[in-house]
Amino acid sequence: MKKVNNIAVLTSGGDAPGMNAAVRAVVRTGIYHDLNVYGVMYGYRGLLTDDIFPMESKSVANIIQRGGTVLKTARCLEFYEFEGRQKAYENLKKRNIEGLVVIGGDGSFNGAMKFSQEFDIPCIGLPGTIDKDIAGTDFTIGFDTAVNTAVEAIDKIRDTADAHDRLFIIEVMGRDAGYLALHSGIATGAENILIPEHTTTVDDIINDLQANERRKKMVNLIVVAEGHEAGGANGLAKRVKEKCPQLDTKVCILGHIQRGGSPSTMDRILASRMGYAAVDALLEGIHNVMIGIVNDKVAYTPLDKAVKAKQEIDPEWFKIVKILAS
């Protein structure tokens, strides 16, 4: 087993609450084991621009409660090319960095997988995404905070919906995955939840709304993931207004408020465990895996499987939605 002395950590892709807690855990666990720990600014772009700096314990003081990421994040199209990854490798090697911790989503893991296959830099992935769309872990860093932010907003929307007997169509994030919509919709008593993984037609929605109207149920909440085939909240609202012009229909798009804010207790603990486990894995010679938490235990998923696999949504959830919203 090759001894690891120098490691680096970066955050990549969309920011997620709890990323700072993960960075903090990586840095302090590394220092505890007498490693030299480097931070990389702006994700993979920082690897190419050599924006790499040594971190100390005080570098991560007072950040566990902060949203966003102190290491910043950015898109880097150059890293998609071999020449870009070669430049990144050279910048790491001149500091004798022997391991890289990447905190991000599946796109970030895809980059880490290619990088580790081409060069002798072992990579460990930490799932930092509010979408909870990565297999190999029960929860991803940022999901719990994001869904609680959505629930708080939807609860307030329900108050005004009730006051005016309105139909509110609320769009949450989730281009390819519907976990945010599913969890926030169930938690707020939404009558319908539309997600990319499940086919719900506009006609299905119209039939439900007409049935509710016959039952004199005038307040309705529909939570839709942005990636649903109906075209998000605006696309769905347009069709509903055409079919049910008598309904007072309003749209609310929650947008990027779901990304921000102080991470929840769950996200802070999850990120801290994962950051600690990432350094432990490098020290144990476990390379090119994603760190997950499954049934409250640390689990390793090869990066290639983490990239290809998606969490599947149990159909039982939709039965629950129908029964509880009736």
C-alpha positions in Angstrom: 0.0 0.0 0.0 1.4 3.4 -1.0 1.6 5.8 2.0 -0.4 9.0 1.6 1.1 12.2 2.8 -0.6 14.9 0.8 -4.2 15.2 -0.1 -6.4 17.9 -1.7 -10.2 18.6 -1.5 -12.5 20.5 -3.9 -16.2 21.2 -4.3 -17.7 20.9 -7.8 -21.0 21.2 -9.5 -24.0 22.8 -7.9 -23.5 24.0 -4.3 -25.3 22.2 -1.5 -25.7 23.0 2.2 -23.3 20.9 4.1 -20.4 21.1 1.7 -18.5 23.3 4.1 -19.0 20.8 6.9 -17.5 18.1 4.6 -14.5 20.3 3.7 -14.0 20.9 7.4 -14.1 17.2 8.2 -11.6 16.3 5.4 -9.1 19.0 6.5 -9.2 18.3 10.2 -9.2 14.5 9.8 -6.2 14.8 7.5 -4.3 17.0 9.9 -5.1 14.6 12.7 -3.3 11.9 10.7 -0.3 14.2 10.0 -1.2 14.7 6.4 -0.7 17.9 4.4 -4.1 19.0 3.2 -4.7 21.4 0.3 -7.8 23.2 -0.8 -8.7 23.7 -4.5 -10.6 26.8 -5.3 -13.4 26.8 -8.0 -13.6 23.0 -8.4 -11.8 21.4 -11.4 -11.1 24.9 -12.8 -8.8 25.5 -9.8 -6.8 22.4 -10.7 -6.1 23.8 -14.1 -5.4 27.3 -13.0 -3.2 26.1 -10.1 -5.5 27.8 -7.6 -4.4 25.3 -4.9 -3.4 26.3 -1.4 -2.4 24.6 1.9 -5.1 24.4 4.6 -4.7 24.4 8.3 -7.2 23.6 11.1 -8.0 27.3 11.5 -8.7 27.5 7.7 -12.0 25.7 8.4 -12.9 27.4 11.6 -16.5 28.7 11.9 -17.7 27.3 8.6 -19.7 24.2 9.6 -22.9 26.3 9.9 -22.5 28.2 6.6 -24.3 27.3 3.3 -22.6 27.4 -0.1 -19.0 26.4 -0.2 -15.9 28.4 1.0 -13.9 26.6 -1.8 -16.3 28.0 -4.4 -17.4 26.0 -7.4 -17.5 26.6 -11.2 -18.0 24.8 -14.5 -14.8 23.8 -16.3 -15.3 22.7 -19.9 -11.5 22.3 -20.3 -11.4 19.5 -17.8 -13.6 17.5 -20.2 -10.5 17.3 -22.5 -7.5 15.1 -21.9 -5.2 18.1 -22.2 -7.0 19.8 -19.4 -6.8 16.8 -17.1 -3.1 16.5 -17.9 -2.6 20.1 -16.8 -4.5 19.4 -13.6 -2.3 16.4 -12.9 0.8 18.3 -13.3 -0.3 21.0 -10.8 -1.1 18.3 -8.3 2.1 16.3 -8.8 4.4 19.3 -8.3 3.0 19.5 -4.7 3.3 15.7 -4.4 -0.5 15.4 -3.8 -1.4 11.7 -3.7 -5.1 11.8 -3.2 -8.1 13.9 -4.1 -11.5 14.3 -2.4 -14.2 15.5 -4.7 -17.4 16.8 -3.2 -20.2 17.0 -5.8 -22.7 15.2 -7.9 -22.6 12.6 -10.7 -21.0 15.0 -13.2 -18.2 15.7 -10.7 -17.8 12.0 -10.1 -17.6 11.3 -13.8 -14.7 13.8 -14.0 -13.0 12.2 -11.0 -13.4 8.7 -12.5 -11.8 9.7 -15.8 -9.0 11.6 -14.0 -8.2 8.6 -11.7 -8.2 6.2 -14.6 -5.7 8.3 -16.6 -3.4 9.3 -13.9 -2.1 8.0 -10.6 -4.2 10.2 -8.4 -6.7 8.2 -6.3 -10.0 10.0 -5.9 -12.7 9.7 -3.3 -16.2 11.1 -4.0 -18.6 12.6 -1.5 -22.2 13.0 -2.7 -23.0 16.7 -2.4 -26.2 17.4 -4.2 -29.7 18.6 -3.1 -31.3 16.2 -5.6 -30.5 12.9 -3.8 -30.1 11.3 -7.2 -27.0 9.1 -6.6 -27.2 5.4 -5.8 -25.1 4.0 -3.0 -26.2 6.3 -0.2 -29.5 6.8 1.7 -29.0 10.6 1.7 -26.8 13.1 -0.1 -25.2 16.2 1.5 -27.7 19.1 1.1 -30.9 17.2 0.5 -32.3 17.4 4.0 -31.7 21.2 4.2 -33.2 21.7 0.7 -36.3 19.7 1.4 -36.9 21.5 4.7 -36.5 24.9 2.9 -39.1 23.8 0.4 -41.5 22.5 3.1 -41.3 25.8 5.0 -42.1 27.8 1.8 -44.9 25.5 0.8 -46.5 25.6 4.2 -46.7 29.4 3.9 -48.1 29.1 0.4 -50.9 26.8 1.7 -51.9 29.6 4.1 -52.7 32.0 1.3 -54.1 29.2 -0.8 -56.6 28.5 2.0 -57.5 32.2 2.4 -58.4 32.6 -1.2 -59.6 29.0 -2.2 -56.8 28.8 -4.8 -54.9 26.2 -6.7 -51.2 26.6 -6.3 -48.7 24.9 -8.6 -45.3 24.9 -6.9 -42.2 24.1 -8.8 -39.2 22.7 -6.9 -35.7 21.8 -8.2 -35.1 18.4 -9.8 -34.2 18.3 -13.5 -33.7 14.6 -13.6 -34.8 13.4 -10.2 -38.0 13.9 -8.2 -36.9 13.3 -4.6 -37.3 17.0 -3.6 -40.8 17.1 -5.0 -41.8 13.8 -3.6 -40.6 14.5 0.0 -41.7 18.1 0.2 -45.1 17.2 -1.4 -45.8 14.4 1.0 -44.7 16.5 4.0 -47.0 19.4 3.0 -50.0 17.4 2.1 -49.9 18.1 -1.7 -52.8 16.7 -3.7 -50.6 15.8 -6.6 -46.8 15.4 -7.1 -45.2 15.3 -10.5 -41.7 14.0 -10.9 -39.6 12.9 -13.9 -39.4 9.3 -12.9 -43.2 8.7 -12.9 -45.7 9.3 -15.7 -48.5 11.6 -14.6 -50.4 13.1 -17.5 -52.0 16.5 -17.5 -55.4 14.7 -18.0 -54.8 12.8 -14.8 -54.3 16.1 -13.0 -57.4 17.6 -14.6 -59.5 14.6 -13.5 -58.3 14.9 -10.0 -59.0 18.6 -9.8 -62.5 18.2 -11.2 -63.2 15.4 -8.7 -61.9 17.7 -5.9 -64.2 20.5 -7.2 -67.2 18.2 -7.0 -66.3 17.4 -3.4 -66.1 21.1 -2.7 -62.4 20.8 -2.0 -61.3 24.3 -3.2 -57.7 24.4 -1.9 -55.3 22.3 -3.9 -51.5 22.2 -3.9 -49.6 20.6 -6.8 -45.8 20.1 -6.4 -43.9 19.6 -9.6 -40.3 18.9 -10.2 -38.8 21.3 -12.8 -37.8 18.4 -15.1 -41.3 16.9 -15.4 -42.5 16.4 -19.0 -45.4 18.8 -18.4 -42.9 21.7 -18.7 -42.6 22.5 -15.0 -45.0 24.7 -13.1 -45.7 27.2 -15.9 -46.3 24.5 -18.5 -48.7 22.6 -16.3 -50.5 25.8 -15.2 -51.1 26.8 -18.8 -52.8 23.5 -19.5 -54.8 23.6 -16.3 -56.1 27.1 -17.0 -57.2 25.9 -20.5 -59.2 23.0 -19.1 -60.3 24.5 -15.8 -60.7 28.2 -16.3 -63.0 28.5 -13.2 -60.1 27.7 -10.9 -58.0 30.5 -9.4 -54.6 29.1 -10.4 -51.3 30.5 -9.3 -47.7 29.5 -9.9 -44.8 29.7 -7.5 -41.3 28.7 -8.5 -39.1 28.2 -5.5 -35.9 28.2 -7.4 -32.5 28.7 -5.9 -33.7 29.4 -2.3 -33.5 25.6 -2.1 -29.8 25.6 -2.5 -29.0 28.2 0.1 -29.2 28.5 3.9 -27.5 27.1 6.9 -27.3 23.3 6.7 -29.6 21.3 8.9 -28.3 19.2 11.8 -28.7 16.1 9.6 -26.6 17.5 6.8 -23.9 18.7 9.1 -23.6 15.3 10.7 -23.8 13.4 7.4 -21.1 15.6 5.8 -18.9 15.3 8.8 -19.1 11.5 8.8 -18.5 11.4 5.1 -15.5 13.7 5.2 -13.9 11.7 8.0 -14.5 8.5 6.1 -13.0 9.9 2.9 -9.6 10.5 4.6 -9.9 7.1 6.3 -10.4 5.4 2.9 -7.4 7.1 1.4 -5.3 6.0 4.4 -6.6 2.4 4.1 -5.8 2.3 0.4 -9.4 2.3 -0.7 -9.5 4.3 -3.9 -11.8 5.6 -6.6 -15.0 5.1 -4.6 -17.9 7.2 -3.4 -18.5 7.4 0.3 -22.2 6.8 1.2 -24.2 6.1 4.3 -26.5 3.1 4.0 -28.5 1.9 7.0 -26.5 4.3 9.2 -23.2 2.6 8.1 -20.4 3.9 5.9 -20.6 2.2 2.5 -18.3 2.3 -0.5 -19.6 2.5 -4.1 -17.1 2.4 -7.1 -17.1 5.7 -8.8 -18.1 4.2 -12.1 -21.2 2.6 -10.5 -22.1 5.8 -8.7 -22.0 7.7 -12.0 -24.1 5.1 -13.9 -26.6 4.2 -11.2 -29.6 6.3 -10.0 -31.7 5.9 -6.9 -35.0 4.3 -7.9 -38.2 5.6 -6.4 -40.4 2.9 -4.9 -43.9 2.9 -6.6 -45.3 2.5 -3.1 -44.7 6.2 -2.6 -47.3 7.1 -5.2 -49.9 4.9 -3.5 -49.1 6.8 -0.3 -49.6 10.2 -2.0 -53.0 9.2 -3.4 -54.3 7.8 -0.1 -53.2 10.7 2.1 -54.4 13.4 -0.3 -57.9 11.9 -0.7 
